[in-house]
Amino acid sequence: MESSQETARRRMTKGTLTFYILSFIATLAVAVIGYSNGDAGDLILIVPVLIIIAFTIFKDRDFVHIPPSYIFMLVLTFYLTTAGKLVQEEGSVRILASAFTGVNLALLGIIVVHILMKRGPSENDDNHMLTVMTTLAVAVATFTIMSMLQHYLSIVDHHITDITIVGFMDSLCFMLLGAIIVCILYSNRYTRRVFSHVIDRFFEHNSDRLGLEEKSKSEILKLIDEGESDHLEFKSTLRTNLQTGENDKRMEKAVLKTIVAFLNSNGGDLMVGVSDDGSICGIDIHSFENKDKLNLHFTNMLSSSIGNEYLPYISFNLVDFDEERSVMRVRCERCRKPVFLKEGKNELFYVRSGPSSVELTGVNLINYVRNRSKKSRKMVLEKVLPDE
């Protein structure tokens, strides 16, 4: 039977494991040196960092997987705090360390909020303000508890520096600043992607343990029962022609034109890996090396054929129903700007009409333009009628 450490080694790459081990050794060495020199004021920060790194090394994915990017940010925050004691401009470095602490706690708060809502970050958030306020509350509460522990431990051990009320308020202020910046960036559909390596990766690897996988399955089954409509469509495959067994660009175009039609209409869900009759056949994962390659290919499809500027309106995730069958759920929000499908030198315009995606040209396109806002109408005409 494999040990926990052997399991962690098998599941994470060698480079990642080496990074974790070196981070643990370096952080522990600095902590021991500081404590032996009578300076352990940041013990409350050091201990959680060491516990998280050790937990990740020995228990990675056996319980909860913590993304390497989050480990890196925790270690960076610790070293910024340590460096603040060594440099002449201590104040500025300590401010930066407090702000980074706020970033870490805000990311933790966002994860906690999504766990409580049992909803992954790929799903639409109907109440951004509630998410922001709860995230800030988690960050402030966690920071306050850490400071309280440091105060009471300083009474027991003189090596631990007590925190003054002035020091606490200053640190809280800049911590809150870092947390607010994270909340602002995360609330914006265009800038939230900067946190994808932490938040999205966390839920991607832990969705099953958090109960999100079963929730996603039940939601997909419920949608399938409703049948195809103006806001729901099924596709059996992403790029494999099921008749020939070969990769076929026509399959990709069928997927892309549905997404464009949803963006130009009232939004909707595309289920790839579901037959027209509603049976789950599974997306063609076998045509890719692994799921990461599939996700990367799909993202590249969207970027090259639709455009990066529309990616914030599109979210997708793979849901495993069994070892052989997975369904990709693609959520599309309504985009106020007109969206075109690029096909060579041509740009095609699609909208939803019942359970179908229809290309608009000629009179139909003109009529559609008339029904749009003046701003959108101008954008469409600039595309359709280029300057002479």
C-alpha positions as CSV (number, residue, x, y, z in Angstrom):
1,M,0.0,0.0,0.0
2,E,1.3,3.5,-0.9
3,S,2.2,5.9,1.8
4,S,0.7,9.4,1.8
5,Q,4.0,10.9,0.7
6,E,4.3,8.4,-2.2
7,T,0.9,9.2,-3.3
8,A,1.7,13.0,-3.3
9,R,4.9,12.3,-5.2
10,R,3.0,10.3,-7.8
11,R,0.3,12.9,-8.3
12,M,2.3,16.1,-8.4
13,T,5.1,16.8,-10.8
14,K,8.7,16.5,-9.7
15,G,9.4,20.2,-10.1
16,T,6.3,21.1,-8.0
17,L,7.3,18.7,-5.3
18,T,10.8,20.1,-5.3
19,F,9.4,23.7,-5.0
20,Y,7.3,22.7,-2.0
21,I,10.2,21.0,-0.2
22,L,12.6,23.9,-0.8
23,S,10.0,26.4,0.3
24,F,9.4,24.4,3.5
25,I,13.1,24.1,4.4
26,A,13.9,27.7,3.7
27,T,10.9,29.0,5.6
28,L,11.6,26.7,8.6
29,A,15.3,27.8,8.6
30,V,14.4,31.5,8.7
31,A,11.9,30.8,11.4
32,V,14.4,28.9,13.6
33,I,17.1,31.5,13.2
34,G,14.6,34.3,14.1
35,Y,13.4,32.5,17.1
36,S,16.9,31.7,18.4
37,N,17.8,35.4,18.0
38,G,14.8,36.4,20.1
39,D,12.7,37.6,17.3
40,A,9.5,35.5,16.6
41,G,7.0,38.3,16.1
42,D,5.7,36.6,13.0
43,L,5.2,33.2,14.5
44,I,1.5,33.4,13.8
45,L,2.2,33.9,10.1
46,I,5.1,31.3,10.0
47,V,3.3,28.4,11.6
48,P,0.3,28.4,9.1
49,V,2.6,28.7,6.2
50,L,4.7,25.7,7.4
51,I,1.6,23.6,8.1
52,I,0.0,24.4,4.7
53,I,3.3,23.5,2.9
54,A,3.8,20.3,4.9
55,F,0.1,19.3,4.4
56,T,0.5,19.8,0.6
57,I,3.6,17.7,0.4
58,F,2.2,14.7,2.3
59,K,-1.5,15.0,1.6
60,D,-1.8,16.7,-1.7
61,R,-5.1,15.7,-3.4
62,D,-5.7,12.9,-0.8
63,F,-7.8,15.5,1.0
64,V,-7.6,19.0,-0.5
65,H,-5.2,20.2,-3.2
66,I,-3.7,23.7,-2.7
67,P,-2.4,25.3,-5.9
68,P,1.4,26.0,-6.1
69,S,0.6,29.6,-6.9
70,Y,-1.1,30.1,-3.6
71,I,1.8,28.5,-1.7
72,F,4.2,30.8,-3.6
73,M,2.1,33.9,-2.5
74,L,2.1,32.7,1.2
75,V,5.9,32.2,1.2
76,L,6.4,35.6,-0.6
77,T,4.3,37.3,2.1
78,F,6.4,35.7,4.8
79,Y,9.7,36.8,3.3
80,L,8.5,40.3,2.7
81,T,7.6,40.5,6.4
82,T,11.1,39.1,7.3
83,A,12.8,41.5,4.9
84,G,11.1,44.4,6.4
85,K,13.1,43.9,9.6
86,L,16.4,43.9,7.8
87,V,16.2,46.8,5.4
88,Q,16.4,50.5,6.2
89,E,13.1,51.3,4.7
90,E,11.3,48.9,7.0
91,G,8.0,50.8,6.9
92,S,7.4,50.5,3.1
93,V,8.3,46.8,3.1
94,R,6.0,46.1,6.1
95,I,3.2,47.9,4.3
96,L,3.7,45.8,1.2
97,A,3.8,42.6,3.4
98,S,0.5,43.6,5.1
99,A,-1.1,44.3,1.6
100,F,0.1,40.8,0.4
101,T,-1.4,39.3,3.6
102,G,-4.7,41.0,2.5
103,V,-4.4,39.5,-0.9
104,N,-3.9,36.0,0.5
105,L,-6.8,36.3,3.0
106,A,-9.1,37.7,0.3
107,L,-8.4,34.8,-2.0
108,L,-9.1,32.5,1.0
109,G,-12.3,34.4,1.6
110,I,-13.4,34.0,-2.1
111,I,-12.8,30.3,-1.9
112,V,-14.8,30.1,1.4
113,V,-17.7,32.0,-0.1
114,H,-17.9,29.7,-3.1
115,I,-17.7,26.7,-0.9
116,L,-20.6,28.0,1.3
117,M,-22.6,28.7,-1.8
118,K,-21.7,25.3,-3.3
119,R,-20.9,27.0,-6.5
120,G,-17.7,27.1,-8.5
121,P,-16.1,30.3,-9.9
122,S,-17.1,29.3,-13.4
123,E,-20.8,29.9,-12.5
124,N,-22.4,33.3,-12.7
125,D,-22.5,35.3,-9.5
126,D,-25.9,37.0,-9.3
127,N,-24.9,39.1,-6.2
128,H,-21.3,40.5,-6.5
129,M,-21.8,42.8,-3.5
130,L,-22.7,39.9,-1.2
131,T,-19.6,38.0,-2.4
132,V,-17.4,41.0,-1.8
133,M,-18.7,41.8,1.6
134,T,-18.5,38.2,2.8
135,T,-14.9,38.0,1.4
136,L,-13.8,41.1,3.3
137,A,-15.5,39.8,6.5
138,V,-13.6,36.5,6.3
139,A,-10.3,38.4,5.6
140,V,-10.8,40.8,8.6
141,A,-11.9,38.1,10.9
142,T,-9.0,35.8,10.1
143,F,-6.5,38.7,10.5
144,T,-8.0,39.7,13.8
145,I,-7.8,36.1,15.1
146,M,-4.2,35.9,14.0
147,S,-3.4,39.1,15.9
148,M,-5.2,38.0,19.0
149,L,-3.2,34.7,19.0
150,Q,0.0,36.6,18.7
151,H,-0.9,38.9,21.6
152,Y,-1.8,36.0,24.0
153,L,1.2,33.9,23.0
154,S,3.5,36.9,23.7
155,I,2.4,36.7,27.3
156,V,3.5,33.0,27.5
157,D,6.7,33.3,25.4
158,H,8.9,36.4,25.5
159,H,10.4,35.5,22.2
160,I,7.1,36.4,20.6
161,T,6.7,40.2,20.0
162,D,3.4,41.6,21.3
163,I,1.3,43.6,18.9
164,T,0.4,47.1,19.8
165,I,-2.9,48.7,19.1
166,V,-1.2,51.2,16.7
167,G,0.6,48.4,15.0
168,F,-2.5,46.3,14.7
169,M,-4.5,49.2,13.2
170,D,-1.8,50.1,10.7
171,S,-1.4,46.5,9.6
172,L,-5.2,46.0,9.4
173,C,-5.6,49.1,7.3
174,F,-3.1,48.0,4.6
175,M,-4.3,44.4,4.8
176,L,-7.8,45.6,4.1
177,L,-6.4,47.6,1.2
178,G,-4.9,44.5,-0.4
179,A,-8.1,42.6,0.2
180,I,-10.2,45.4,-1.4
181,I,-8.0,45.4,-4.5
182,V,-8.5,41.6,-4.9
183,C,-12.3,42.1,-4.5
184,I,-12.4,44.8,-7.1
185,L,-10.4,42.9,-9.6
186,Y,-12.3,39.7,-9.0
187,S,-15.7,41.4,-9.4
188,N,-14.7,42.6,-12.9
189,R,-15.3,40.0,-15.6
190,Y,-12.2,41.2,-17.5
191,T,-9.7,41.2,-14.6
192,R,-10.8,38.2,-12.6
193,R,-8.7,35.9,-14.8
194,V,-5.6,37.1,-13.0
195,F,-6.7,34.8,-10.0
196,S,-7.5,31.8,-12.2
197,H,-4.3,30.0,-11.2
198,V,-5.4,30.1,-7.5
199,I,-9.2,30.0,-7.4
200,D,-10.1,28.1,-10.6
201,R,-7.3,25.6,-10.0
202,F,-8.5,25.0,-6.4
203,F,-12.0,24.2,-7.4
204,E,-10.9,22.3,-10.5
205,H,-8.9,19.8,-8.4
206,N,-11.3,19.8,-5.4
207,S,-14.8,19.9,-6.9
208,D,-15.4,16.3,-6.1
209,R,-14.4,16.6,-2.4
210,L,-16.4,19.8,-2.0
211,G,-19.5,18.2,-3.4
212,L,-19.5,20.5,-6.4
213,E,-19.1,17.6,-8.9
214,E,-22.4,16.0,-7.9
215,K,-24.1,19.4,-8.0
216,S,-22.8,20.0,-11.5
217,K,-24.0,16.5,-12.6
218,S,-27.5,17.1,-11.3
219,E,-27.7,20.5,-12.9
220,I,-26.6,19.1,-16.3
221,L,-29.2,16.3,-16.0
222,K,-31.9,18.7,-15.1
223,L,-31.0,20.9,-18.2
224,I,-30.9,17.8,-20.4
225,D,-34.4,16.9,-19.3
226,E,-35.7,20.3,-20.4
227,G,-34.5,19.6,-24.0
228,E,-33.0,21.9,-26.6
229,S,-34.4,25.4,-26.8
230,D,-33.3,29.0,-27.6
231,H,-31.0,28.9,-24.5
232,L,-29.9,25.3,-24.6
233,E,-28.2,23.2,-27.2
234,F,-26.5,19.7,-27.3
235,K,-23.4,18.7,-29.3
236,S,-22.1,15.2,-29.4
237,T,-18.5,16.0,-30.1
238,L,-16.0,18.9,-30.1
239,R,-13.8,18.1,-33.1
240,T,-14.2,14.4,-33.9
241,N,-16.5,13.4,-36.8
242,L,-18.4,10.4,-35.3
243,Q,-18.9,8.9,-38.7
244,T,-15.3,9.0,-39.9
245,G,-13.6,9.0,-36.5
246,E,-11.3,11.8,-37.8
247,N,-10.8,15.4,-36.6
248,D,-13.2,17.6,-38.5
249,K,-13.2,21.4,-38.5
250,R,-16.9,21.4,-39.3
251,M,-17.5,19.9,-35.8
252,E,-15.6,22.8,-34.2
253,K,-17.5,25.3,-36.3
254,A,-20.8,23.9,-35.2
255,V,-19.8,24.4,-31.6
256,L,-18.4,27.9,-32.2
257,K,-21.4,29.2,-34.1
258,T,-23.7,28.1,-31.2
259,I,-21.6,30.0,-28.8
260,V,-21.6,33.1,-31.0
261,A,-25.4,32.8,-31.4
262,F,-25.8,32.7,-27.6
263,L,-23.6,35.7,-27.1
264,N,-25.6,37.7,-29.7
265,S,-29.0,36.6,-28.2
266,N,-29.9,36.1,-24.6
267,G,-27.1,33.8,-23.5
268,G,-27.5,30.1,-22.9
269,D,-25.8,26.7,-22.2
270,L,-24.0,24.5,-24.7
271,M,-23.6,20.8,-23.6
272,V,-20.8,19.1,-25.6
273,G,-20.9,15.3,-25.1
274,V,-24.7,15.1,-25.3
275,S,-26.5,13.6,-28.3
276,D,-29.5,15.3,-29.9
277,D,-31.8,12.9,-28.1
278,G,-30.4,13.9,-24.7
279,S,-28.3,10.8,-24.1
280,I,-24.9,11.4,-22.7
281,C,-22.3,10.0,-25.1
282,G,-19.3,11.9,-23.7
283,I,-17.1,14.5,-25.2
284,D,-14.3,13.2,-27.4
285,I,-11.5,13.4,-24.8
286,H,-9.8,10.4,-26.5
287,S,-8.7,12.8,-29.3
288,F,-6.5,14.8,-26.8
289,E,-3.6,13.7,-24.6
290,N,-5.4,14.7,-21.5
291,K,-8.1,17.0,-20.2
292,D,-5.7,20.0,-19.8
293,K,-4.9,19.7,-23.5
294,L,-8.6,19.7,-24.3
295,N,-9.3,22.8,-22.2
296,L,-6.3,24.5,-23.8
297,H,-7.5,23.6,-27.3
298,F,-11.0,24.9,-26.6
299,T,-9.6,28.2,-25.2
300,N,-7.5,28.6,-28.3
301,M,-10.6,27.9,-30.4
302,L,-12.5,30.7,-28.7
303,S,-9.5,33.1,-28.9
304,S,-8.8,32.6,-32.6
305,S,-12.3,32.3,-34.0
306,I,-14.3,34.7,-31.7
307,G,-11.8,36.9,-29.9
308,N,-10.1,37.3,-26.5
309,E,-12.3,40.3,-25.7
310,Y,-15.3,38.0,-25.5
311,L,-13.8,35.4,-23.2
312,P,-15.1,37.0,-20.0
313,Y,-18.6,36.3,-21.3
314,I,-17.8,32.6,-21.7
315,S,-17.1,30.0,-19.0
316,F,-16.8,26.3,-19.3
317,N,-16.0,23.2,-17.2
318,L,-15.7,19.5,-17.7
319,V,-18.0,17.2,-15.6
320,D,-17.2,13.5,-15.3
321,F,-20.2,11.2,-15.3
322,D,-18.0,8.0,-15.3
323,E,-14.5,6.9,-16.4
324,E,-15.5,7.0,-20.1
325,R,-18.0,9.9,-20.4
326,S,-17.5,13.6,-19.6
327,V,-19.7,16.5,-20.6
328,M,-18.4,20.0,-21.2
329,R,-20.8,22.7,-20.1
330,V,-20.3,26.0,-21.8
331,R,-22.1,29.0,-20.3
332,C,-22.5,32.1,-22.4
333,E,-23.8,35.4,-21.2
334,R,-25.5,37.9,-23.5
335,C,-23.0,40.3,-25.0
336,R,-24.2,43.9,-25.8
337,K,-21.5,44.2,-28.5
338,P,-22.0,42.2,-31.7
339,V,-20.0,39.0,-31.9
340,F,-18.8,37.5,-35.2
341,L,-17.4,34.1,-36.0
342,K,-14.2,34.5,-37.9
343,E,-13.8,32.0,-40.8
344,G,-10.8,32.9,-42.9
345,K,-11.4,36.4,-44.2
346,N,-15.1,36.1,-43.6
347,E,-17.0,37.1,-40.4
348,L,-20.3,35.4,-39.8
349,F,-23.1,36.6,-37.6
350,Y,-25.4,34.2,-35.8
351,V,-28.3,34.5,-33.4
352,R,-30.6,32.0,-31.8
353,S,-34.0,31.1,-33.3
354,G,-35.7,28.6,-31.2
355,P,-33.4,25.5,-30.7
356,S,-31.2,26.5,-33.7
357,S,-28.4,28.9,-34.5
358,V,-29.2,31.0,-37.6
359,E,-26.8,33.1,-39.7
360,L,-28.2,36.5,-40.5
361,T,-27.4,38.1,-43.9
362,G,-29.0,40.7,-46.1
363,V,-32.5,41.9,-45.1
364,N,-32.6,39.7,-42.0
365,L,-29.3,41.3,-40.8
366,I,-30.6,44.8,-41.5
367,N,-33.8,44.1,-39.6
368,Y,-31.9,42.7,-36.7
369,V,-29.7,45.8,-36.7
370,R,-32.7,48.0,-36.5
371,N,-33.8,46.3,-33.3
372,R,-30.5,46.8,-31.5
373,S,-29.4,49.8,-29.6
374,K,-27.9,52.7,-31.5
375,K,-24.4,51.9,-30.2
376,S,-24.6,48.2,-31.1
377,R,-26.2,49.1,-34.5
378,K,-23.2,51.3,-35.3
379,M,-20.7,48.5,-34.4
380,V,-22.5,46.0,-36.6
381,L,-22.7,48.4,-39.6
382,E,-19.0,49.1,-39.3
383,K,-18.3,45.4,-39.5
384,V,-20.8,44.7,-42.4
385,L,-20.2,47.9,-44.3
386,P,-16.4,48.7,-44.1
387,D,-15.1,52.1,-45.0
388,E,-14.7,52.7,-48.7
